[in-house]
C-alpha cells in the first residue's frame, strides 16, 4: 500500500479496520469502531507509551537475539539497539507510524551528531529541524515516507514542520494530553504544577490535593463514560470495555488510578513519561532521565546497530506467517491483543508458537490487570508456554508509563 494515492485515508482506515471491527457497521458499537479506525489511520503516538527499560529487562535482551515487535512510535526499537540484538523486525498497520520509524532510522544514520539527534527528537521549539531534515534526512528517505513528511496541510505547511515546534504535542496522543490539561485548567488546576515537586512526597501531595479531586467532577465522569473520549489514547472500543473492568465501574476511577501511578510512584527525575504528561516536553540533557535513544552514552551503540532494523508495513499475523519455524527469539506485542477477537488471538499465537525458538520470550501489556489469554487461546498453544506470574507483576509495577493495568511475560517451554 502506498502513501500517495487519493484514497489514502480510506485505505489506511480499512487496514486498521481489519484489526478493530467486531460489530455490524450500522450498530452503535460498529459506528464507534469505524470512527476509531478513521482516527487511528493518522499519527497516533509521537512517542511510544510503554517503558523500553522494563521491556529489555523482561526479555533479557542481548546479543544474537532476533526480535519481532510492533513499531508504534519507534522509541522502543531504538532503545532495544542498546543491547545489540542480531535483528529487529518492526511491524505496524499504521502508515504514519511507518513513516515516523523510517525517518527516525535515517536521522540516526545521517544527522551529523548526537546533539543534532537530540535537538530533532528531544528538544521543543528548535526552528531549524525541518532544515536539518531537508539537508541530512530527506535525501536518504524512501519515497513513500518522504511524501508523508513533505505533504502540505491546508495552511501550506509541510508535515515535517511540526519538528520545528513540539512534535510531542501532535498526534492523537498529544491532542489527548492537551485536552487533559485544558480540562484540568477548566477546574482550576494546572497539571504542570507538579513539576515543582522536589521529591515523591511532594508529588503525592500535589496529586492528592490538586489532581485527584478533578476525577470526582460529574462532568468529567460523564465525558469519560463515552468510549470516544479515550480514542486519543489509541484505545479502541473493545479495549475500553476491558479497561473499565479494573476500576469501580467508572472510567474516571480507572484514569485516576493510572494517573496516580504516573504522578506518585516514580521520582520525576527518573520518569520522562511524567515529563511528557505534565510538562509537555522531554527533560534537557542533565535535567532528568531521557529515552534511551536520546541519552548521549547510547548514541554510538545505536548508530552502529541501526542497520539491524527492518520496518514492515504489515499485519503482524501475516508477517509471522512468512517467517521460518524457530526464527524469532523475542516478541513484543505492546497492547495489540486487547483489540483482537478470539479467532485473531489464536491465529496470532499459532504463528508465535511456530516461529518461536527454544526459550523464546513474549511480552505484552493489557488495559486490565490479568492476562487475557487463558480461556481465549487454545490450551494446546498455551500449554507450550510458561506464564511468569510473579515477574509479570513486578515488571508491571515498575513500568514508568503507568497507563496499563498489566505487563505479561511468557516463556517458551523446552520441547
C-alpha beads as a LAMMPS data file, in Angstrom:
LAMMPS data file: protein, C-alpha beads

415 atoms
414 bonds

1 atom types
1 bond types

-500.0 500.0 xlo xhi
-500.0 500.0 ylo yhi
-500.0 500.0 zlo zhi

Masses

1 110.0

Atoms # bond

1 1 1 0.000 0.000 0.000
2 1 1 1.418 3.373 -0.997
3 1 1 1.055 6.637 0.846
4 1 1 0.467 8.795 -2.219
5 1 1 -2.899 7.779 -3.629
6 1 1 -6.021 9.911 -3.479
7 1 1 -7.860 7.384 -1.335
8 1 1 -5.070 7.237 1.270
9 1 1 -7.187 7.902 4.345
10 1 1 -9.844 5.408 3.270
11 1 1 -7.318 2.646 2.689
12 1 1 -5.390 3.374 5.883
13 1 1 -8.610 3.185 7.829
14 1 1 -9.527 -0.031 6.026
15 1 1 -6.271 -1.710 7.077
16 1 1 -6.704 -0.627 10.706
17 1 1 -10.355 -1.615 10.494
18 1 1 -9.419 -5.221 9.806
19 1 1 -7.899 -5.291 13.293
20 1 1 -10.675 -3.310 15.006
21 1 1 -14.069 -4.154 13.511
22 1 1 -16.059 -6.631 15.573
23 1 1 -19.651 -5.369 15.079
24 1 1 -22.055 -4.562 12.263
25 1 1 -21.347 -1.232 10.510
26 1 1 -24.638 0.473 11.417
27 1 1 -24.788 -0.700 15.010
28 1 1 -23.796 1.712 17.778
29 1 1 -20.689 -0.337 18.532
30 1 1 -19.879 -0.672 14.836
31 1 1 -20.057 3.082 14.262
32 1 1 -17.766 3.635 17.235
33 1 1 -15.254 1.127 15.856
34 1 1 -15.258 2.794 12.445
35 1 1 -14.739 6.234 13.951
36 1 1 -11.757 4.876 15.863
37 1 1 -10.303 3.259 12.720
38 1 1 -10.604 6.558 10.848
39 1 1 -8.845 8.490 13.625
40 1 1 -6.204 5.783 14.070
41 1 1 -5.284 5.959 10.385
42 1 1 -3.192 9.076 11.072
43 1 1 -0.372 9.665 13.543
44 1 1 -1.387 8.395 16.976
45 1 1 1.790 8.022 19.042
46 1 1 4.539 10.615 18.548
47 1 1 6.328 8.631 21.249
48 1 1 5.736 5.126 22.466
49 1 1 3.886 4.854 25.776
50 1 1 5.469 1.638 27.036
51 1 1 8.662 1.563 29.082
52 1 1 11.513 0.082 26.988
53 1 1 13.750 -0.323 30.047
54 1 1 11.216 -2.728 31.542
55 1 1 10.870 -4.448 28.165
56 1 1 14.595 -5.090 27.845
57 1 1 14.928 -6.493 31.331
58 1 1 11.881 -8.738 30.983
59 1 1 13.128 -10.022 27.647
60 1 1 16.678 -10.494 28.951
61 1 1 17.526 -8.930 25.616
62 1 1 21.051 -9.483 24.402
63 1 1 23.394 -10.057 21.502
64 1 1 22.237 -12.514 18.880
65 1 1 18.537 -12.241 19.626
66 1 1 16.104 -11.983 16.731
67 1 1 13.258 -9.663 17.680
68 1 1 9.792 -9.026 16.267
69 1 1 7.987 -6.016 17.686
70 1 1 5.114 -3.720 16.895
71 1 1 6.666 -0.437 15.811
72 1 1 4.367 2.260 17.225
73 1 1 6.355 5.472 17.827
74 1 1 9.713 3.738 17.461
75 1 1 11.374 4.797 20.731
76 1 1 11.320 1.146 21.800
77 1 1 13.106 -0.109 18.686
78 1 1 15.997 2.314 19.087
79 1 1 16.226 1.522 22.795
80 1 1 16.485 -2.196 22.036
81 1 1 19.525 -1.489 19.867
82 1 1 21.480 -0.613 23.013
83 1 1 21.535 -4.380 23.750
84 1 1 22.882 -5.214 20.250
85 1 1 20.340 -7.837 19.145
86 1 1 21.051 -9.523 15.830
87 1 1 17.866 -8.348 14.100
88 1 1 14.739 -6.316 14.823
89 1 1 11.683 -6.596 12.599
90 1 1 9.274 -3.770 13.455
91 1 1 5.722 -4.218 12.161
92 1 1 2.819 -1.784 12.107
93 1 1 -0.501 -1.315 10.307
94 1 1 -0.398 2.459 10.671
95 1 1 1.293 4.152 7.700
96 1 1 2.078 7.284 9.737
97 1 1 3.961 5.207 12.302
98 1 1 5.852 3.503 9.493
99 1 1 6.898 6.894 8.110
100 1 1 7.974 8.043 11.578
101 1 1 10.048 4.924 12.208
102 1 1 11.763 5.086 8.847
103 1 1 12.537 8.744 9.377
104 1 1 13.990 8.017 12.830
105 1 1 16.321 5.401 11.408
106 1 1 17.610 7.764 8.735
107 1 1 18.029 10.507 11.334
108 1 1 20.213 8.211 13.448
109 1 1 22.240 7.313 10.382
110 1 1 22.696 10.747 8.849
111 1 1 22.284 13.597 11.330
112 1 1 25.840 14.804 11.998
113 1 1 25.985 14.337 15.789
114 1 1 24.215 13.152 18.919
115 1 1 23.391 16.770 19.725
116 1 1 21.599 17.085 16.392
117 1 1 19.634 13.913 17.100
118 1 1 18.563 15.261 20.488
119 1 1 17.566 18.629 19.038
120 1 1 15.447 16.876 16.423
121 1 1 13.620 14.377 18.661
122 1 1 14.212 15.627 22.185
123 1 1 14.035 19.409 22.243
124 1 1 10.977 21.611 21.757
125 1 1 10.921 24.774 19.635
126 1 1 14.014 24.071 17.535
127 1 1 13.084 26.098 14.487
128 1 1 15.717 24.690 12.137
129 1 1 14.814 20.998 12.469
130 1 1 12.942 20.990 9.176
131 1 1 16.080 22.389 7.520
132 1 1 18.105 19.564 9.065
133 1 1 15.536 17.156 7.651
134 1 1 15.933 18.613 4.145
135 1 1 19.720 18.509 4.276
136 1 1 20.527 15.308 6.094
137 1 1 17.478 13.012 6.226
138 1 1 15.263 13.546 3.180
139 1 1 17.865 12.519 0.558
140 1 1 18.072 9.077 2.170
141 1 1 14.386 8.529 2.919
142 1 1 12.205 6.198 0.853
143 1 1 9.736 7.993 -1.472
144 1 1 6.607 6.941 0.442
145 1 1 7.878 8.212 3.803
146 1 1 9.303 11.331 2.211
147 1 1 5.936 12.106 0.675
148 1 1 4.310 11.704 4.075
149 1 1 6.627 14.206 5.792
150 1 1 6.659 16.720 2.944
151 1 1 2.936 16.776 2.262
152 1 1 1.412 20.198 2.953
153 1 1 -1.644 20.935 5.045
154 1 1 -4.389 23.462 4.292
155 1 1 -2.130 26.217 5.631
156 1 1 0.608 25.292 3.195
157 1 1 2.893 23.941 5.935
158 1 1 4.776 20.736 5.378
159 1 1 4.111 17.970 7.872
160 1 1 7.802 17.888 8.878
161 1 1 7.421 21.426 10.232
162 1 1 5.935 20.002 13.445
163 1 1 9.521 19.242 14.471
164 1 1 10.241 22.981 14.410
165 1 1 7.777 23.381 17.276
166 1 1 6.938 20.475 19.587
167 1 1 6.332 17.203 17.810
168 1 1 5.066 15.564 21.010
169 1 1 2.075 17.871 21.153
170 1 1 0.837 16.384 17.871
171 1 1 -0.828 13.098 17.021
172 1 1 -3.876 11.707 18.786
173 1 1 -1.890 11.139 21.969
174 1 1 -0.530 14.686 22.008
175 1 1 -4.005 16.093 21.488
176 1 1 -5.400 13.856 24.243
177 1 1 -2.800 15.119 26.723
178 1 1 -3.531 18.695 25.670
179 1 1 -7.232 18.109 26.272
180 1 1 -6.400 16.716 29.690
181 1 1 -4.537 19.909 30.542
182 1 1 -7.405 22.075 29.297
183 1 1 -9.905 20.070 31.309
184 1 1 -7.845 20.367 34.487
185 1 1 -7.427 24.115 33.967
186 1 1 -11.170 24.422 33.457
187 1 1 -11.485 23.125 37.023
188 1 1 -8.750 25.472 38.255
189 1 1 -5.778 23.067 38.243
190 1 1 -2.555 23.358 36.227
191 1 1 -1.085 19.846 35.883
192 1 1 2.341 21.338 35.138
193 1 1 2.479 22.460 38.760
194 1 1 3.652 19.004 39.775
195 1 1 6.972 19.707 38.086
196 1 1 7.855 21.951 41.049
197 1 1 7.834 18.920 43.354
198 1 1 11.262 18.105 44.804
199 1 1 10.530 14.519 45.871
200 1 1 7.891 11.784 45.712
201 1 1 6.229 13.096 48.854
202 1 1 5.603 16.457 47.230
203 1 1 4.452 14.731 44.042
204 1 1 1.856 12.779 46.029
205 1 1 0.723 15.873 47.880
206 1 1 0.128 17.672 44.573
207 1 1 -1.784 14.718 43.194
208 1 1 -3.976 14.304 46.273
209 1 1 -4.732 17.997 46.681
210 1 1 -4.909 19.184 43.067
211 1 1 -5.335 16.397 40.511
212 1 1 -7.355 13.720 42.309
213 1 1 -10.411 15.919 43.025
214 1 1 -10.829 16.624 39.303
215 1 1 -11.799 12.984 38.712
216 1 1 -14.738 13.342 41.096
217 1 1 -16.331 16.064 38.977
218 1 1 -19.650 14.881 37.473
219 1 1 -18.830 16.486 34.118
220 1 1 -15.577 14.559 33.810
221 1 1 -17.266 11.318 34.856
222 1 1 -19.889 11.849 32.192
223 1 1 -17.343 12.704 29.477
224 1 1 -15.120 9.698 30.177
225 1 1 -18.119 7.365 30.163
226 1 1 -18.134 7.824 26.368
227 1 1 -15.850 5.373 24.567
228 1 1 -14.757 8.022 22.078
229 1 1 -13.229 10.022 24.942
230 1 1 -10.252 7.632 25.005
231 1 1 -9.648 7.371 21.285
232 1 1 -6.837 9.880 21.787
233 1 1 -5.001 7.289 23.891
234 1 1 -5.272 4.845 20.999
235 1 1 -7.857 2.823 22.929
236 1 1 -10.472 1.214 20.654
237 1 1 -13.959 0.343 21.925
238 1 1 -13.082 -3.282 22.754
239 1 1 -10.118 -2.164 24.851
240 1 1 -12.289 0.432 26.625
241 1 1 -14.561 -2.398 27.759
242 1 1 -11.560 -4.287 29.120
243 1 1 -10.078 -1.221 30.785
244 1 1 -13.209 -0.288 32.705
245 1 1 -13.248 -3.659 34.481
246 1 1 -10.185 -2.642 36.521
247 1 1 -11.950 0.208 38.349
248 1 1 -15.182 0.725 40.277
249 1 1 -17.243 0.629 37.113
250 1 1 -16.426 4.184 36.006
251 1 1 -13.680 5.174 33.590
252 1 1 -12.907 8.227 35.727
253 1 1 -11.784 5.934 38.553
254 1 1 -9.550 3.943 36.207
255 1 1 -7.912 7.057 34.795
256 1 1 -7.440 8.455 38.288
257 1 1 -5.621 5.307 39.408
258 1 1 -3.370 5.267 36.339
259 1 1 -2.537 8.960 36.692
260 1 1 -1.793 8.421 40.369
261 1 1 0.828 5.824 39.472
262 1 1 2.372 8.150 36.888
263 1 1 2.411 11.095 39.288
264 1 1 3.382 9.364 42.515
265 1 1 5.212 6.069 42.036
266 1 1 8.435 7.292 40.406
267 1 1 10.647 10.332 41.047
268 1 1 10.229 12.894 38.269
269 1 1 13.975 12.836 37.721
270 1 1 13.658 9.205 36.585
271 1 1 10.446 9.349 34.571
272 1 1 10.384 11.025 31.176
273 1 1 6.797 9.784 30.661
274 1 1 5.700 12.076 33.500
275 1 1 7.611 14.950 31.894
276 1 1 5.667 14.481 28.675
277 1 1 2.355 14.164 30.509
278 1 1 2.797 17.126 32.859
279 1 1 5.497 19.396 31.381
280 1 1 4.623 18.570 27.742
281 1 1 8.292 18.076 26.857
282 1 1 11.316 15.899 27.488
283 1 1 13.912 16.993 30.051
284 1 1 17.020 18.752 28.828
285 1 1 20.244 16.722 28.998
286 1 1 21.323 16.511 32.636
287 1 1 17.911 17.683 33.889
288 1 1 16.379 14.206 34.238
289 1 1 16.364 10.793 32.545
290 1 1 15.713 10.692 28.812
291 1 1 14.536 7.916 26.489
292 1 1 17.432 5.534 25.947
293 1 1 17.904 6.519 22.307
294 1 1 18.400 10.173 23.283
295 1 1 20.942 9.519 26.051
296 1 1 24.416 10.549 24.954
297 1 1 26.114 7.406 26.222
298 1 1 23.976 5.179 23.953
299 1 1 24.495 7.119 20.734
300 1 1 27.442 5.246 19.245
301 1 1 25.965 1.836 20.043
302 1 1 22.610 2.694 18.496
303 1 1 24.181 4.225 15.422
304 1 1 26.417 1.212 14.995
305 1 1 23.446 -1.150 15.207
306 1 1 20.826 0.780 13.257
307 1 1 21.199 -1.352 10.130
308 1 1 19.867 -4.315 12.115
309 1 1 16.333 -2.862 11.999
310 1 1 13.788 -3.506 9.244
311 1 1 10.431 -1.687 9.191
312 1 1 7.425 -3.533 7.761
313 1 1 4.019 -2.069 6.893
314 1 1 2.100 -5.265 7.529
315 1 1 -0.323 -7.223 9.649
316 1 1 1.614 -8.953 12.433
317 1 1 -0.039 -12.357 11.967
318 1 1 0.579 -12.304 8.225
319 1 1 4.155 -11.155 8.769
320 1 1 4.902 -14.002 11.174
321 1 1 3.333 -16.466 8.727
322 1 1 6.181 -15.646 6.360
323 1 1 8.850 -16.468 8.962
324 1 1 10.596 -19.825 9.255
325 1 1 9.871 -22.065 12.227
326 1 1 12.014 -21.198 15.248
327 1 1 13.222 -17.953 13.670
328 1 1 12.280 -15.496 16.455
329 1 1 13.694 -15.202 19.970
330 1 1 11.767 -12.230 21.364
331 1 1 8.241 -10.938 20.635
332 1 1 6.885 -7.538 21.790
333 1 1 3.136 -7.208 21.227
334 1 1 2.505 -3.937 23.099
335 1 1 -1.268 -3.850 23.794
336 1 1 -2.392 -5.059 20.358
337 1 1 -4.092 -8.176 21.709
338 1 1 -6.653 -6.061 23.562
339 1 1 -8.066 -5.283 20.132
340 1 1 -8.367 -8.877 18.994
341 1 1 -11.163 -11.410 18.723
342 1 1 -10.622 -14.962 19.956
343 1 1 -10.022 -16.138 16.394
344 1 1 -7.370 -13.481 15.872
345 1 1 -5.681 -14.312 19.179
346 1 1 -5.482 -17.980 18.286
347 1 1 -4.134 -17.215 14.819
348 1 1 -1.504 -14.935 16.345
349 1 1 -0.382 -17.424 18.988
350 1 1 -0.298 -20.251 16.453
351 1 1 2.256 -18.216 14.487
352 1 1 4.140 -17.085 17.583
353 1 1 4.414 -20.680 18.809
354 1 1 5.537 -21.921 15.401
355 1 1 8.171 -19.231 14.875
356 1 1 9.445 -19.141 18.475
357 1 1 12.886 -20.527 19.222
358 1 1 13.597 -22.613 22.322
359 1 1 13.312 -20.356 25.386
360 1 1 11.707 -17.534 23.371
361 1 1 10.045 -14.752 25.350
362 1 1 6.825 -12.870 24.618
363 1 1 5.905 -9.655 26.394
364 1 1 2.743 -7.603 26.138
365 1 1 0.550 -5.214 28.080
366 1 1 -3.169 -5.203 28.783
367 1 1 -5.622 -2.488 29.759
368 1 1 -6.995 -4.638 32.579
369 1 1 -4.715 -6.354 35.075
370 1 1 -4.994 -10.090 34.202
371 1 1 -3.546 -11.757 31.131
372 1 1 -6.283 -12.049 28.534
373 1 1 -5.028 -15.339 27.075
374 1 1 -6.376 -18.036 29.456
375 1 1 -9.808 -19.182 28.333
376 1 1 -9.449 -17.462 24.972
377 1 1 -6.365 -19.035 23.406
378 1 1 -6.358 -22.778 22.854
379 1 1 -4.773 -24.762 25.675
380 1 1 -2.839 -26.743 23.065
381 1 1 -0.999 -23.499 22.301
382 1 1 -0.754 -22.016 25.793
383 1 1 0.487 -25.300 27.245
384 1 1 3.673 -24.742 25.256
385 1 1 4.388 -21.575 27.252
386 1 1 5.130 -20.766 30.885
387 1 1 3.445 -17.649 32.257
388 1 1 5.805 -15.779 34.590
389 1 1 3.233 -14.604 37.113
390 1 1 5.452 -13.090 39.818
391 1 1 7.839 -11.480 37.341
392 1 1 4.893 -10.056 35.372
393 1 1 3.522 -8.344 38.481
394 1 1 6.944 -6.941 39.306
395 1 1 7.534 -5.569 35.820
396 1 1 4.023 -4.106 35.752
397 1 1 4.739 -2.181 38.965
398 1 1 7.981 -0.859 37.505
399 1 1 6.551 0.321 34.176
400 1 1 7.048 4.089 34.366
401 1 1 4.473 4.849 31.675
402 1 1 1.789 3.763 34.183
403 1 1 -1.003 3.591 31.633
404 1 1 -1.601 -0.165 31.554
405 1 1 -3.190 -2.474 34.071
406 1 1 -0.892 -5.420 33.422
407 1 1 2.509 -6.368 31.995
408 1 1 2.808 -10.001 30.957
409 1 1 5.747 -12.304 30.239
410 1 1 5.506 -15.753 28.641
411 1 1 8.500 -18.062 28.105
412 1 1 8.539 -20.955 25.623
413 1 1 8.757 -24.336 27.306
414 1 1 11.521 -26.753 26.401
415 1 1 10.376 -29.254 23.809

Bonds

1 1 1 2
2 1 2 3
3 1 3 4
4 1 4 5
5 1 5 6
6 1 6 7
7 1 7 8
8 1 8 9
9 1 9 10
10 1 10 11
11 1 11 12
12 1 12 13
13 1 13 14
14 1 14 15
15 1 15 16
16 1 16 17
17 1 17 18
18 1 18 19
19 1 19 20
20 1 20 21
21 1 21 22
22 1 22 23
23 1 23 24
24 1 24 25
25 1 25 26
26 1 26 27
27 1 27 28
28 1 28 29
29 1 29 30
30 1 30 31
31 1 31 32
32 1 32 33
33 1 33 34
34 1 34 35
35 1 35 36
36 1 36 37
37 1 37 38
38 1 38 39
39 1 39 40
40 1 40 41
41 1 41 42
42 1 42 43
43 1 43 44
44 1 44 45
45 1 45 46
46 1 46 47
47 1 47 48
48 1 48 49
49 1 49 50
50 1 50 51
51 1 51 52
52 1 52 53
53 1 53 54
54 1 54 55
55 1 55 56
56 1 56 57
57 1 57 58
58 1 58 59
59 1 59 60
60 1 60 61
61 1 61 62
62 1 62 63
63 1 63 64
64 1 64 65
65 1 65 66
66 1 66 67
67 1 67 68
68 1 68 69
69 1 69 70
70 1 70 71
71 1 71 72
72 1 72 73
73 1 73 74
74 1 74 75
75 1 75 76
76 1 76 77
77 1 77 78
78 1 78 79
79 1 79 80
80 1 80 81
81 1 81 82
82 1 82 83
83 1 83 84
84 1 84 85
85 1 85 86
86 1 86 87
87 1 87 88
88 1 88 89
89 1 89 90
90 1 90 91
91 1 91 92
92 1 92 93
93 1 93 94
94 1 94 95
95 1 95 96
96 1 96 97
97 1 97 98
98 1 98 99
99 1 99 100
100 1 100 101
101 1 101 102
102 1 102 103
103 1 103 104
104 1 104 105
105 1 105 106
106 1 106 107
107 1 107 108
108 1 108 109
109 1 109 110
110 1 110 111
111 1 111 112
112 1 112 113
113 1 113 114
114 1 114 115
115 1 115 116
116 1 116 117
117 1 117 118
118 1 118 119
119 1 119 120
120 1 120 121
121 1 121 122
122 1 122 123
123 1 123 124
124 1 124 125
125 1 125 126
126 1 126 127
127 1 127 128
128 1 128 129
129 1 129 130
130 1 130 131
131 1 131 132
132 1 132 133
133 1 133 134
134 1 134 135
135 1 135 136
136 1 136 137
137 1 137 138
138 1 138 139
139 1 139 140
140 1 140 141
141 1 141 142
142 1 142 143
143 1 143 144
144 1 144 145
145 1 145 146
146 1 146 147
147 1 147 148
148 1 148 149
149 1 149 150
150 1 150 151
151 1 151 152
152 1 152 153
153 1 153 154
154 1 154 155
155 1 155 156
156 1 156 157
157 1 157 158
158 1 158 159
159 1 159 160
160 1 160 161
161 1 161 162
162 1 162 163
163 1 163 164
164 1 164 165
165 1 165 166
166 1 166 167
167 1 167 168
168 1 168 169
169 1 169 170
170 1 170 171
171 1 171 172
172 1 172 173
173 1 173 174
174 1 174 175
175 1 175 176
176 1 176 177
177 1 177 178
178 1 178 179
179 1 179 180
180 1 180 181
181 1 181 182
182 1 182 183
183 1 183 184
184 1 184 185
185 1 185 186
186 1 186 187
187 1 187 188
188 1 188 189
189 1 189 190
190 1 190 191
191 1 191 192
192 1 192 193
193 1 193 194
194 1 194 195
195 1 195 196
196 1 196 197
197 1 197 198
198 1 198 199
199 1 199 200
200 1 200 201
201 1 201 202
202 1 202 203
203 1 203 204
204 1 204 205
205 1 205 206
206 1 206 207
207 1 207 208
208 1 208 209
209 1 209 210
210 1 210 211
211 1 211 212
212 1 212 213
213 1 213 214
214 1 214 215
215 1 215 216
216 1 216 217
217 1 217 218
218 1 218 219
219 1 219 220
220 1 220 221
221 1 221 222
222 1 222 223
223 1 223 224
224 1 224 225
225 1 225 226
226 1 226 227
227 1 227 228
228 1 228 229
229 1 229 230
230 1 230 231
231 1 231 232
232 1 232 233
233 1 233 234
234 1 234 235
235 1 235 236
236 1 236 237
237 1 237 238
238 1 238 239
239 1 239 240
240 1 240 241
241 1 241 242
242 1 242 243
243 1 243 244
244 1 244 245
245 1 245 246
246 1 246 247
247 1 247 248
248 1 248 249
249 1 249 250
250 1 250 251
251 1 251 252
252 1 252 253
253 1 253 254
254 1 254 255
255 1 255 256
256 1 256 257
257 1 257 258
258 1 258 259
259 1 259 260
260 1 260 261
261 1 261 262
262 1 262 263
263 1 263 264
264 1 264 265
265 1 265 266
266 1 266 267
267 1 267 268
268 1 268 269
269 1 269 270
270 1 270 271
271 1 271 272
272 1 272 273
273 1 273 274
274 1 274 275
275 1 275 276
276 1 276 277
277 1 277 278
278 1 278 279
279 1 279 280
280 1 280 281
281 1 281 282
282 1 282 283
283 1 283 284
284 1 284 285
285 1 285 286
286 1 286 287
287 1 287 288
288 1 288 289
289 1 289 290
290 1 290 291
291 1 291 292
292 1 292 293
293 1 293 294
294 1 294 295
295 1 295 296
296 1 296 297
297 1 297 298
298 1 298 299
299 1 299 300
300 1 300 301
301 1 301 302
302 1 302 303
303 1 303 304
304 1 304 305
305 1 305 306
306 1 306 307
307 1 307 308
308 1 308 309
309 1 309 310
310 1 310 311
311 1 311 312
312 1 312 313
313 1 313 314
314 1 314 315
315 1 315 316
316 1 316 317
317 1 317 318
318 1 318 319
319 1 319 320
320 1 320 321
321 1 321 322
322 1 322 323
323 1 323 324
324 1 324 325
325 1 325 326
326 1 326 327
327 1 327 328
328 1 328 329
329 1 329 330
330 1 330 331
331 1 331 332
332 1 332 333
333 1 333 334
334 1 334 335
335 1 335 336
336 1 336 337
337 1 337 338
338 1 338 339
339 1 339 340
340 1 340 341
341 1 341 342
342 1 342 343
343 1 343 344
344 1 344 345
345 1 345 346
346 1 346 347
347 1 347 348
348 1 348 349
349 1 349 350
350 1 350 351
351 1 351 352
352 1 352 353
353 1 353 354
354 1 354 355
355 1 355 356
356 1 356 357
357 1 357 358
358 1 358 359
359 1 359 360
360 1 360 361
361 1 361 362
362 1 362 363
363 1 363 364
364 1 364 365
365 1 365 366
366 1 366 367
367 1 367 368
368 1 368 369
369 1 369 370
370 1 370 371
371 1 371 372
372 1 372 373
373 1 373 374
374 1 374 375
375 1 375 376
376 1 376 377
377 1 377 378
378 1 378 379
379 1 379 380
380 1 380 381
381 1 381 382
382 1 382 383
383 1 383 384
384 1 384 385
385 1 385 386
386 1 386 387
387 1 387 388
388 1 388 389
389 1 389 390
390 1 390 391
391 1 391 392
392 1 392 393
393 1 393 394
394 1 394 395
395 1 395 396
396 1 396 397
397 1 397 398
398 1 398 399
399 1 399 400
400 1 400 401
401 1 401 402
402 1 402 403
403 1 403 404
404 1 404 405
405 1 405 406
406 1 406 407
407 1 407 408
408 1 408 409
409 1 409 410
410 1 410 411
411 1 411 412
412 1 412 413
413 1 413 414
414 1 414 415
